[in-house]
Amino acid sequence: MILGRVIGAITSTINHPFYDAKKLLVVERVDTTGQALQDYLIAVDTVDAGIGDHVLVLDEGNGARQIFGSTDAPVRSAIVGIVDDVATELRSDSISAEAGGSRV
């Protein structure tokens, strides 16, 4: 699982049929305080996330395919949750509130 922040959306007019009517989002990896880790991935949205939202990403092909009930879908990463808060042993950070996440 990866903790990230949605920083963009991808639109395509020609794609694999699996992606029809699915939203692809660009997710920047972040640490537990919400700081960017200078890496990103593209994930299929399953929770209606929007730009600015902190999300939980399943980044393992077989697990992502199971989310969609498929054994052969061309997918590796799926957004499976919107994060409200991250609590560590030393403190609790409300990373979603910091970013002022908005829906698209």
Buried (B, 14 or more C-beta within 10 A) or exposed (E): EBBBBBEEBEEEEEEEEBBEEBBBBBBBBBEEEBEEEEEBBBBBBBEEBBBBBBBBBBBBBEBBBBBBEEEEBEBBBBBBBBBEEBEEEEEEBBBBEEBEBEEB
